[in-house]
Amino acid sequence: MSKNHDAHDPELSDDALYQNDADEVYRELLDRVGEANPQPRLGPTRRVVELLGDPQRAYPIIHITGTNGKTSTSRLTESILRAYGLRTGLLTSPHLVRVNERIVVDGDPISNEAFVANYHDIRPYLLMVDAELEAAGELPLTFFEAFTALAYASFADAPVDVAVIEVGLGGEWDSTNVGDGVVAVFTPISLDHTARLGNTVAQIAATKSGIIKPAAAVVTSTQQPTALAELERAAELSESSLAVQGKAFELLGTTVAVGGQVLSVRGLAGTYNDLFLPLFGDHQAQNAAVAIAAVESFLGGGEQALVGDVLAEGLATAASPGRLQVIGVEPTVIIDAAHNPDGAESLTKAISSYFTFDEVGIVLGVLADKDARGIVSALVPITTRFFVTASGSDRAVSVDDLTPIVVDLAGEAATESFDSAQDAIDAAREWAAQEPRRGVVITGSITLIGEAITLAEQDGWKR
């Protein structure tokens, strides 16, 4: 391990001491095949965790997949479990600013020290599997395969009482699927990543249903009929129970409140009223209902009601960074990770219901594998002006390609283009500051909102 720091410097925090080493580990991981090119295989990840002594079997897993709402539902589920006094692990992706955000232990991103130490513990085994794969004429371990092994090993090292694992892509062949979820959770399934997962909702649902393991408890949000049919089939084949939102449990109601909303939920084993959720949007209320049913399934087999004040604490202290998050005031700036048409539609509904803007400016950047036209169409009803840009990702749609789509749907008078995210955000904030009831929403890709957070911190306007 390199020592690019003075270990005795009293001015540095423990995390700062290991920042250079953590950056070095991240660079080494990034040298692998990236997340934009996941490999439809489980064998290599299985081989690594087998060499590591199967750390993913050291704790029970709640496994979460879907198209939209995976990360928020994962965070809500983890927060409720932590309120119960359990030591939790949480794996989500992608990150917004620092890669440590993806591996969370007991509510906090993994420390740089633990991140580095755990990586160096597993590195010899990663290299061993790389050599085996290359000898067989296959690609070495990808970024996500190596990172999944690191996460599972980190949770075993912590150790945790339960891990909430968000699928990276799909389900059946996703690297996280080397773990066996005692509870399998499905958020709404729709068309996304069609080149990898299939061209119909049914095909995508079939791939995602691969996380259902024998005799698991399956919890699903309301689904399109073809998606639900696939989940029902998979649950029956694996002799798993299936709890469907709207039948086995449901959101009874939600009212707007300062800083979020107040919910009533009929769970699998009890009804819970007056729950404060510090997140905006009806879709977050639905995510909370799914999370409650998932925790009921995990803690009491769906037959024991949750303790009301513990549940209330778990929801009230939940956070979902990058999901309808207010990061600036005067003018108000909101970031949201909507990166497909369904996500953009949920964003549009939430802005209309939970905020009182007269005019909204959208800073928009989209990645190349996304439905840009569908995203823009969903945003047009609330948008006064689009500030079109591109994140620094090599997968970003160029401004020259995205602008004509926006002009076609929103009109030339409502469209401005900027070569950099910095310029677009600055222009949008300047525009919003001219009138008291204007707001700015930055959306379209997770890479763009990650950059927005960094810029807001650097420029001193982050809330």
Wavefront OBJ file of the C-alpha trace (Angstrom):
o trace
v 0.000 0.000 0.000
v 1.370 3.400 -0.898
v 1.728 5.913 1.890
v 1.027 9.242 0.292
v 0.378 10.867 3.633
v 1.871 11.484 7.047
v 0.201 9.010 9.364
v 1.112 11.165 12.340
v -0.330 14.422 11.036
v -2.812 15.491 13.739
v -4.504 17.895 11.343
v -5.836 15.087 9.150
v -8.922 13.002 9.933
v -8.650 9.227 9.679
v -10.586 9.364 6.395
v -8.343 12.066 4.942
v -5.253 10.054 5.879
v -6.281 7.301 3.493
v -7.777 9.438 0.706
v -4.853 9.011 -1.673
v -4.817 5.256 -1.109
v -8.583 5.077 -1.690
v -8.197 7.072 -4.907
v -5.486 4.640 -5.995
v -7.769 1.651 -5.360
v -10.578 3.306 -7.314
v -8.248 3.970 -10.255
v -7.204 0.335 -10.248
v -10.845 -0.775 -10.290
v -11.609 1.655 -13.108
v -8.924 0.017 -15.229
v -11.268 -2.951 -15.533
v -14.109 -3.261 -18.057
v -16.580 -0.581 -17.050
v -20.180 -0.711 -15.906
v -21.419 0.378 -19.323
v -20.463 -3.097 -20.561
v -21.700 -5.620 -17.990
v -20.999 -9.239 -18.831
v -23.996 -11.630 -18.690
v -22.235 -14.159 -16.493
v -22.101 -15.174 -12.834
v -19.256 -17.691 -12.905
v -16.355 -15.272 -12.347
v -17.993 -13.551 -9.371
v -18.930 -16.946 -7.922
v -15.315 -18.038 -8.270
v -14.004 -14.977 -6.428
v -16.400 -15.234 -3.493
v -15.735 -18.972 -3.297
v -11.996 -18.254 -2.921
v -12.865 -15.646 -0.275
v -14.851 -18.184 1.767
v -18.273 -17.048 0.553
v -18.562 -13.813 2.579
v -22.050 -13.232 1.118
v -23.270 -16.167 3.239
v -22.145 -14.559 6.504
v -25.381 -12.555 6.846
v -28.940 -12.618 5.477
v -29.661 -10.571 2.352
v -32.608 -8.500 1.184
v -32.153 -8.300 -2.593
v -33.793 -5.440 -4.521
v -34.302 -5.000 -8.258
v -36.624 -3.115 -10.619
v -36.351 -0.307 -13.157
v -37.139 2.771 -11.056
v -36.984 3.295 -7.317
v -34.396 0.600 -6.495
v -32.000 2.895 -4.668
v -34.650 4.775 -2.700
v -36.404 1.549 -1.694
v -33.056 0.065 -0.661
v -32.248 3.106 1.476
v -35.690 3.127 3.098
v -35.468 -0.595 3.876
v -31.988 -0.194 5.377
v -33.061 2.789 7.474
v -35.976 0.882 9.031
v -33.752 -2.113 9.814
v -31.160 0.182 11.404
v -33.862 1.782 13.564
v -34.460 -1.719 14.927
v -30.876 -1.747 16.192
v -29.535 -4.056 13.497
v -26.077 -3.399 12.085
v -26.729 -2.988 8.389
v -24.883 -3.196 5.102
v -26.171 -1.379 2.033
v -24.899 -1.753 -1.526
v -26.197 0.717 -4.118
v -24.996 2.011 -7.480
v -23.899 4.195 -9.041
v -22.419 6.792 -6.710
v -22.928 10.543 -6.976
v -19.577 11.952 -5.818
v -17.397 9.330 -4.063
v -17.269 5.620 -4.736
v -17.438 4.964 -0.962
v -21.132 5.946 -1.122
v -21.904 2.570 -2.705
v -20.834 0.500 0.321
v -22.618 1.705 3.453
v -22.088 0.146 6.879
v -24.524 1.031 9.659
v -25.674 4.159 7.850
v -22.270 5.575 6.897
v -20.271 5.194 3.673
v -17.359 2.830 4.183
v -14.283 4.635 5.503
v -11.310 5.090 3.214
v -9.241 2.987 5.605
v -11.648 0.024 5.496
v -12.167 0.436 1.744
v -8.421 0.227 1.135
v -7.756 -2.566 3.650
v -10.592 -4.754 2.372
v -9.526 -4.237 -1.232
v -5.958 -5.247 -0.506
v -7.269 -8.340 1.316
v -9.191 -9.530 -1.751
v -6.855 -8.247 -4.472
v -4.727 -11.449 -4.720
v -7.903 -13.458 -5.333
v -9.156 -11.013 -7.957
v -5.853 -11.379 -9.799
v -6.020 -15.161 -9.483
v -9.457 -15.224 -11.140
v -8.287 -12.736 -13.772
v -5.506 -15.155 -14.709
v -7.916 -18.105 -14.861
v -10.324 -16.167 -17.094
v -7.605 -14.958 -19.444
v -6.206 -18.498 -19.721
v -9.685 -19.612 -20.785
v -9.888 -16.826 -23.376
v -12.413 -14.775 -21.398
v -12.438 -11.181 -20.223
v -10.918 -10.603 -16.769
v -13.191 -9.538 -13.946
v -15.132 -6.369 -14.727
v -15.355 -3.321 -12.465
v -18.754 -4.373 -11.117
v -17.771 -8.017 -10.602
v -14.711 -6.966 -8.579
v -16.663 -4.282 -6.733
v -19.443 -6.692 -5.781
v -16.878 -9.071 -4.272
v -15.372 -6.120 -2.381
v -18.775 -5.113 -1.013
v -19.684 -8.611 0.150
v -16.265 -9.000 1.803
v -16.587 -5.578 3.454
v -19.951 -6.478 4.970
v -18.529 -9.735 6.339
v -15.554 -7.860 7.770
v -17.727 -5.179 9.447
v -19.595 -7.470 10.379
v -23.253 -6.721 9.592
v -26.471 -8.369 10.795
v -28.233 -7.942 7.446
v -27.298 -6.586 4.023
v -29.636 -4.740 1.665
v -28.302 -5.331 -1.838
v -29.400 -3.331 -4.871
v -28.992 -5.139 -8.185
v -26.647 -3.416 -10.613
v -28.458 -4.405 -13.819
v -31.211 -6.925 -14.431
v -31.061 -9.728 -11.920
v -30.445 -13.253 -13.165
v -26.828 -12.700 -14.232
v -26.095 -9.579 -12.197
v -22.958 -10.026 -10.081
v -24.890 -9.405 -6.865
v -26.921 -12.558 -7.569
v -24.181 -14.753 -6.098
v -25.902 -13.787 -2.845
v -29.166 -15.486 -1.919
v -31.841 -13.044 -0.808
v -34.175 -14.359 1.871
v -36.394 -11.505 0.694
v -36.538 -10.548 -2.998
v -37.991 -7.103 -3.683
v -39.222 -5.701 -7.008
v -39.821 -2.023 -7.662
v -41.755 -1.004 -10.819
v -40.449 -2.711 -13.959
v -40.510 -0.899 -17.298
v -38.442 -0.614 -20.471
v -34.817 0.338 -19.831
v -31.448 -1.140 -20.876
v -33.335 -2.948 -23.643
v -30.119 -3.877 -25.472
v -29.071 -5.926 -22.441
v -32.317 -7.022 -20.814
v -34.860 -7.480 -23.604
v -37.243 -5.479 -25.760
v -40.432 -6.123 -23.793
v -41.444 -5.580 -20.188
v -42.075 -9.332 -19.908
v -38.518 -10.172 -21.040
v -37.036 -7.639 -18.623
v -39.184 -8.960 -15.767
v -38.079 -12.513 -16.570
v -34.422 -11.472 -16.269
v -35.058 -9.580 -13.044
v -37.031 -12.493 -11.571
v -33.750 -14.410 -11.483
v -33.052 -12.992 -8.006
v -35.877 -15.110 -6.558
v -34.276 -17.990 -4.681
v -35.936 -21.164 -3.298
v -38.482 -20.480 -0.539
v -37.812 -16.742 -0.532
v -40.314 -14.084 0.474
v -41.088 -12.010 -2.630
v -42.415 -8.459 -2.289
v -43.374 -6.466 -5.359
v -44.734 -3.045 -6.119
v -47.683 -2.730 -8.470
v -46.553 -4.085 -11.855
v -47.771 -4.164 -15.422
v -49.707 -7.426 -16.003
v -46.995 -9.003 -18.190
v -44.311 -8.229 -15.592
v -46.418 -9.559 -12.731
v -47.070 -12.784 -14.648
v -43.304 -13.396 -14.850
v -42.851 -12.769 -11.138
v -45.756 -15.075 -10.309
v -44.242 -17.798 -12.484
v -40.808 -17.458 -10.869
v -42.272 -17.421 -7.351
v -44.280 -20.566 -8.035
v -41.296 -22.412 -9.526
v -39.128 -21.536 -6.524
v -41.893 -22.250 -3.980
v -41.651 -18.673 -2.741
v -44.387 -16.539 -1.219
v -45.508 -13.485 -3.211
v -46.876 -10.254 -1.731
v -48.213 -7.808 -4.331
v -48.777 -4.123 -3.647
v -52.444 -3.249 -3.891
v -53.447 -6.703 -2.646
v -51.264 -7.910 0.228
v -50.268 -4.369 1.239
v -50.922 -0.832 0.029
v -50.365 2.867 0.470
v -53.586 4.133 2.027
v -52.861 7.823 1.672
v -50.320 10.598 1.682
v -50.497 14.308 2.444
v -47.961 17.011 1.691
v -46.010 18.186 4.748
v -43.181 20.615 5.354
v -40.017 18.864 4.191
v -41.773 15.808 2.826
v -45.075 13.979 3.358
v -47.129 12.046 5.913
v -48.175 8.495 5.022
v -50.632 5.840 6.019
v -49.723 2.293 4.980
v -51.483 -1.046 5.288
v -48.635 -3.471 5.607
v -48.592 -7.251 5.512
v -49.165 -7.532 9.250
v -50.317 -4.135 10.473
v -51.596 -0.693 9.534
v -49.333 2.275 10.204
v -50.599 5.854 10.310
v -49.031 9.314 10.533
v -45.603 8.270 9.276
v -43.432 11.234 8.293
v -41.274 10.649 5.219
v -38.684 13.362 4.469
v -38.788 12.615 0.723
v -40.926 14.212 -1.968
v -43.146 12.527 -4.533
v -45.966 9.999 -4.578
v -43.481 7.485 -5.984
v -41.434 7.777 -2.776
v -44.554 7.061 -0.740
v -45.068 3.918 -2.841
v -41.400 2.995 -2.325
v -41.904 3.368 1.436
v -44.877 0.988 1.360
v -42.754 -1.601 -0.462
v -39.900 -1.121 2.030
v -42.272 -1.625 4.972
v -43.557 -4.890 3.473
v -39.977 -6.009 2.825
v -38.998 -5.413 6.457
v -42.164 -7.131 7.702
v -41.222 -10.130 5.539
v -37.688 -10.170 6.890
v -38.351 -9.653 10.602
v -41.525 -11.631 11.141
v -42.271 -13.584 8.011
v -44.950 -11.050 7.134
v -47.018 -12.074 10.156
v -45.779 -9.697 12.852
v -46.543 -5.976 12.809
v -43.635 -3.580 13.070
v -43.188 -1.502 16.216
v -44.804 1.816 15.379
v -42.295 4.221 16.896
v -39.347 2.236 15.539
v -40.855 2.277 12.033
v -41.572 5.996 12.373
v -37.942 6.627 13.333
v -36.663 4.536 10.444
v -38.669 6.451 7.865
v -38.161 9.889 9.422
v -34.374 9.500 9.363
v -34.204 8.056 5.834
v -32.412 9.889 3.063
v -32.120 9.291 -0.652
v -29.453 11.607 -2.043
v -30.013 12.730 -5.598
v -33.719 11.941 -5.532
v -35.749 15.168 -5.489
v -33.048 16.623 -3.251
v -32.937 20.376 -2.654
v -29.269 21.341 -2.856
v -29.579 25.116 -3.183
v -31.822 27.968 -2.084
v -32.238 31.499 -3.382
v -32.836 30.293 -6.021
v -34.117 26.827 -5.221
v -32.098 24.140 -7.014
v -33.310 20.537 -7.000
v -31.456 17.486 -8.294
v -33.173 14.304 -9.374
v -31.713 11.143 -10.884
v -34.543 10.614 -13.396
v -32.810 8.896 -16.318
v -35.692 7.263 -18.166
v -39.238 8.332 -19.147
v -40.941 6.767 -16.112
v -38.509 8.493 -13.764
v -39.029 11.791 -15.565
v -42.796 11.388 -15.324
v -42.534 10.812 -11.556
v -40.347 13.908 -11.304
v -42.907 15.985 -13.216
v -45.735 14.858 -10.925
v -43.686 15.546 -7.791
v -42.657 19.050 -8.864
v -46.300 19.855 -9.597
v -47.566 18.428 -6.294
v -44.879 19.296 -3.761
v -43.465 22.627 -4.949
v -45.079 25.969 -5.759
v -42.956 27.272 -8.607
v -44.501 29.538 -11.216
v -41.711 28.655 -13.647
v -39.204 25.813 -13.793
v -35.878 25.685 -15.595
v -34.533 22.214 -16.372
v -30.796 21.621 -16.687
v -30.734 18.468 -18.788
v -28.033 15.980 -19.697
v -28.722 12.419 -20.894
v -26.560 9.336 -21.405
v -26.382 7.641 -24.781
v -28.198 4.427 -23.885
v -31.276 6.276 -22.593
v -34.537 7.346 -24.232
v -33.799 11.070 -24.498
v -36.979 11.838 -26.426
v -39.110 10.036 -23.846
v -37.393 11.882 -20.982
v -37.879 15.298 -22.596
v -41.524 14.530 -23.447
v -42.230 13.736 -19.797
v -40.570 16.964 -18.613
v -42.108 19.399 -21.104
v -45.375 19.957 -19.143
v -43.569 21.568 -16.190
v -40.666 23.236 -17.981
v -40.448 26.911 -18.875
v -36.912 26.678 -20.210
v -34.452 23.861 -20.913
v -30.747 24.426 -20.322
v -29.252 21.624 -22.422
v -25.780 20.343 -21.585
v -23.731 17.160 -21.174
v -21.947 15.656 -18.192
v -18.286 14.739 -18.399
v -19.155 11.064 -18.911
v -17.910 9.520 -22.138
v -21.417 8.033 -22.439
v -23.126 11.435 -22.454
v -25.212 12.441 -25.471
v -23.490 15.444 -27.038
v -25.105 18.837 -26.720
v -25.329 18.985 -30.534
v -27.335 15.753 -30.587
v -29.551 16.450 -27.575
v -30.495 20.032 -28.460
v -32.523 19.194 -31.624
v -34.596 16.700 -29.625
v -35.413 19.355 -27.026
v -36.138 21.998 -29.661
v -38.472 19.600 -31.478
v -40.501 18.920 -28.332
v -40.247 22.177 -26.375
v -39.602 24.792 -29.044
v -36.560 26.846 -29.917
v -37.568 29.777 -27.708
v -37.575 27.513 -24.634
v -34.177 25.926 -25.326
v -30.644 27.074 -24.572
v -27.496 24.997 -25.047
v -24.238 25.000 -23.090
v -20.979 23.178 -23.667
v -20.354 22.570 -19.954
v -22.514 21.616 -16.983
v -20.976 24.501 -15.044
v -22.161 27.033 -17.649
v -25.636 25.506 -17.863
v -26.136 25.468 -14.092
v -24.811 29.009 -13.697
v -27.155 30.255 -16.436
v -30.141 28.424 -14.948
v -29.494 29.817 -11.465
v -29.084 33.330 -12.894
v -32.371 32.930 -14.802
v -34.201 31.671 -11.712
v -32.870 34.456 -9.508
v -34.620 37.052 -11.692
v -38.076 36.058 -10.385
v -39.030 34.962 -6.841
v -41.048 31.891 -7.813
v -38.691 30.302 -10.308
v -36.887 27.049 -9.566
v -34.128 24.991 -11.165
v -34.196 21.212 -11.580
v -31.040 19.365 -12.677
v -31.835 15.946 -14.111
v -31.442 13.404 -16.911
v -28.478 11.397 -15.673
v -26.837 10.447 -12.412
v -23.460 11.616 -13.728
v -24.873 15.119 -14.279
v -26.342 15.447 -10.795
v -23.114 14.124 -9.285
v -21.267 16.916 -11.057
v -23.902 19.398 -9.843
v -23.277 18.427 -6.215
v -19.535 18.895 -6.651
v -19.985 22.274 -8.377
v -22.407 23.476 -5.689
v -19.892 22.578 -2.987
v -16.987 24.187 -4.859
v -18.906 27.388 -5.624
v -20.304 27.686 -2.096
v -24.033 27.549 -2.769
v -24.779 23.974 -1.718
v -27.382 23.857 0.995
l 1 2 3 4 5 6 7 8 9 10 11 12 13 14 15 16 17 18 19 20 21 22 23 24 25 26 27 28 29 30 31 32 33 34 35 36 37 38 39 40 41 42 43 44 45 46 47 48 49 50 51 52 53 54 55 56 57 58 59 60 61 62 63 64 65 66 67 68 69 70 71 72 73 74 75 76 77 78 79 80 81 82 83 84 85 86 87 88 89 90 91 92 93 94 95 96 97 98 99 100 101 102 103 104 105 106 107 108 109 110 111 112 113 114 115 116 117 118 119 120 121 122 123 124 125 126 127 128 129 130 131 132 133 134 135 136 137 138 139 140 141 142 143 144 145 146 147 148 149 150 151 152 153 154 155 156 157 158 159 160 161 162 163 164 165 166 167 168 169 170 171 172 173 174 175 176 177 178 179 180 181 182 183 184 185 186 187 188 189 190 191 192 193 194 195 196 197 198 199 200 201 202 203 204 205 206 207 208 209 210 211 212 213 214 215 216 217 218 219 220 221 222 223 224 225 226 227 228 229 230 231 232 233 234 235 236 237 238 239 240 241 242 243 244 245 246 247 248 249 250 251 252 253 254 255 256 257 258 259 260 261 262 263 264 265 266 267 268 269 270 271 272 273 274 275 276 277 278 279 280 281 282 283 284 285 286 287 288 289 290 291 292 293 294 295 296 297 298 299 300 301 302 303 304 305 306 307 308 309 310 311 312 313 314 315 316 317 318 319 320 321 322 323 324 325 326 327 328 329 330 331 332 333 334 335 336 337 338 339 340 341 342 343 344 345 346 347 348 349 350 351 352 353 354 355 356 357 358 359 360 361 362 363 364 365 366 367 368 369 370 371 372 373 374 375 376 377 378 379 380 381 382 383 384 385 386 387 388 389 390 391 392 393 394 395 396 397 398 399 400 401 402 403 404 405 406 407 408 409 410 411 412 413 414 415 416 417 418 419 420 421 422 423 424 425 426 427 428 429 430 431 432 433 434 435 436 437 438 439 440 441 442 443 444 445 446 447 448 449 450 451 452 453 454 455 456 457 458 459 460 461 462 463
